[in-house]
Amino acid sequence: MVGAGGMSGAAPSGVGEVTGRSLPGRVLVAKPGLDGHDRGARLVALALRDAGFEVVYTGIRQTPQAIARAAVQEDVDVVGLSILSGAHVGLTRKVLDALRSEGAGSIPVIVGGLILPPDVPTLEAMGVARVFPSGTPLPEVVSGMEELCHRI
């Protein structure tokens, strides 16, 4: 992982060209708002890294504007939000607005965490590409990310 956390487990630059295999994609994993619990986000980031993704992890307590700026600076294919606070609808709306204001409104956004089933259609109507509630098996998250990155 690369980013505010400072850990790097991503494939070195040029690996895709050397091996003849292209990397699945570049993903930003972010924790918006005041929620300080990031175990799930770190597990997802590690699973994506292990599947060959290049992962940028921003760390906890990020503002929507900081997430959008990081997504643009890191040239990511997908933004993944991990939200456990119950504020997923409001925080996601703010991140989507921030991405649009940065000229990056076309970057797909996925949301994971404590998402109540009635909130899934609301998130999707706002433009969220995929929702992964707590308990979603990691292989399902990885395959969902692969699908999104291949659509780009």
N, C-alpha and C positions, 0 to 999 in steps of 0.2 A: 504494500500500500504506500501511496505517496500522499503528502499533503501536510496539514497542520500537525498531524500526529508524528510526522517525520520518519515513519517506517517505510521501507521500500522492499516490496516483494514482487513488484511487477517485472515482467520480462524485460531484459535490456533492450535498448533501442536497436532496431535492425534485426531482431530475432526472427521476425516473420520472413524477411528477405533471405536470411541464411538458411532457415529450415525449409523454405518453400511453402510454409503454412502461414496463412494470415491469422492474426490474433482476432478473437471474437469481437472485441470492441473496447472502448475506453469509457469507464463508468465513474461517476462521482457519487459517493455515498455521503449523505449529510444528515445531521441531527439539528433541525431547526427548533428555535424556541428555547425554553428554560429547562427542558428535560435533560437530566444529567446521566441517564442510564443508557449505556451504549453497547452492552454485551451483544445484543441481537444484531446491531449494525456491524459490529466487528466480525461476528460469525458470518454474516452475509458477505462482507467484504473479503474475508478469507476464502469462502467457498467460491466466489467469483474469481479471485486471484488464482486459486487452484485449478479452475476451469480454463485458465488462460487469458482472462480479461486483464487489462491494465486498470487498476483501481486507484482512485484518488479518494482518500478519506479525509474529510474536513475537521473531524472532531466534534465535540459537543457544543451546545449553546451558540449555534450560528444564526445570524440574522438572514432573512430572505435575500437581502441585497448582497450579503457576503457570499451566499450560496450561488446566486446568479453570476456574480463576478468571477468566482472560481470556475464555474462551468464554462464560461467564455474563455478565460485565461488558459484553462487546461484543455480546451477544445474537445470536450467529452461528447460521446454519442448518446448517453442516457444519464439523467439525474435520478438518483434513488434517495427518497426521503424516508427516514425511520422516525416515527412519532409514536410515543407511548403516553403522552400527556392527556390525550382526549381532545386536543386542539387541532386535530388533523385537517378539518375542513378549512378553518381560518388560516392556519399556517400554510397549507398547500396553496390556497388562493393567493396569498402574499408572495410565495415563491414563483408561481406562474406569472403573476403581474411583474415581478422583478425580472424574470427571464425575458418577458416581452419588452420591458423598458431597456434592457441591455441588447436588444436586437436578436435574442436567442429563443424566441417563443416557439421555434420549430423543434427544439430539443425535447424528446419524449421524457416525461416525468412518471416515475412509478412511486407508489407510496406503500410502506409496510409498517406494521406495528399493531397497536390495539385499535383496530378499525372495526366498528360495529357494522353488521350486515346492512342495516338501513342506510348507512352513510356511503356505501360503495357506489350506488347509482349517482349520488350527489357529486362524488369525486370524479366519476367518469364523465358526467355532464360538464364539469368544469374543464375537462381536457386531459385528465390523468389517463395515461396509456394502460396501466395495469395496477391492480391493488393486490397486495399480498398480506393478508391478516396474520397476526401472530399464530404460530403453529404450522404455517405453510412449510412443507418439506423443502429443504435447501435445493435439491435437484429441480424442483418445480420453479423456484426463483431463478436458478441458472438457465433453465431452458426458456423461461419467459424473457430473460435478458438477451439470450441469443436470438430469439425471434425479433425482438425490437431492433437489435443492432443490424441484423440482416435486412431489415426493411429500409434502412437508411441508405 
